[in-house]
Amino acid sequence: MTSYEAVSIYGAGQNNESFDVYGPVKAYVNHVGTNVDVSWQAGTLLQSTNVAGPYKAVTGATPPFYRTTPTGSSMFFRIQP
């Protein structure tokens, strides 16, 4: 264990936080042919037709990949840890 890891664990404990968390989850969106591919590391993929929400879980989407076909309306995605 490095000194930084030890200090991080100690600091998390001092603030009643867990030390075994990972950083921010990043989502990647690619247009492939007529499909849209969404990739992410962990968490629940959420979608909405409005950037402000409300967002709901995407049925059948599990990390690290989800493929959908655009319907002509705007679609916004978020990741819920």
C-alpha positions in Angstrom: 0.0 0.0 0.0 1.3 3.4 -0.9 1.5 6.3 1.5 -1.2 8.1 -0.6 -3.5 5.1 -0.3 -3.0 5.0 3.5 -3.7 8.8 3.8 -6.8 8.4 1.6 -8.2 5.6 3.7 -7.5 7.6 6.9 -9.1 10.7 5.5 -12.2 8.8 4.4 -12.6 7.3 7.8 -12.3 10.7 9.5 -15.2 11.9 7.4 -17.3 8.7 7.9 -17.0 7.9 4.2 -16.2 4.6 2.5 -12.7 4.3 1.1 -13.5 1.6 -1.5 -15.2 3.8 -4.1 -14.1 4.5 -7.6 -13.9 7.8 -9.5 -16.5 9.3 -11.8 -18.1 7.0 -14.3 -17.7 8.2 -17.9 -20.2 7.5 -20.7 -19.2 7.3 -24.3 -21.7 7.6 -27.2 -20.9 6.6 -30.7 -23.0 6.6 -33.9 -22.4 3.4 -35.7 -24.3 2.9 -39.0 -27.9 3.4 -38.0 -27.3 2.6 -34.3 -26.2 4.6 -31.3 -23.8 2.7 -29.0 -23.5 3.8 -25.3 -20.6 2.4 -23.3 -19.9 3.0 -19.5 -18.0 1.2 -16.7 -20.6 0.7 -14.0 -24.0 1.9 -12.7 -27.4 2.2 -14.2 -28.0 3.8 -17.6 -30.8 6.4 -17.5 -32.5 8.1 -20.4 -34.9 11.0 -21.0 -36.2 13.0 -23.9 -35.5 16.2 -22.0 -32.0 17.1 -20.7 -33.6 18.3 -17.5 -35.4 15.0 -16.9 -37.1 13.2 -15.6 -34.8 10.2 -16.3 -35.7 6.6 -16.1 -33.7 3.4 -16.2 -33.1 1.9 -19.7 -34.7 -1.5 -19.8 -32.1 -4.2 -20.8 -29.1 -1.9 -20.5 -26.2 -3.4 -18.5 -22.6 -2.2 -18.3 -20.5 -1.9 -20.3 -22.6 -1.6 -23.5 -26.0 -0.7 -24.8 -27.1 -0.4 -28.5 -30.2 1.5 -29.6 -31.6 2.8 -32.8 -32.5 6.5 -33.0 -36.2 7.2 -33.2 -36.0 10.8 -34.6 -36.5 12.5 -31.2 -33.8 13.7 -28.9 -32.5 11.3 -26.3 -30.3 12.2 -23.3 -28.4 9.6 -21.2 -27.0 9.7 -17.6 -25.3 7.2 -15.4 -26.6 6.6 -11.9 -23.9 5.1 -9.7 
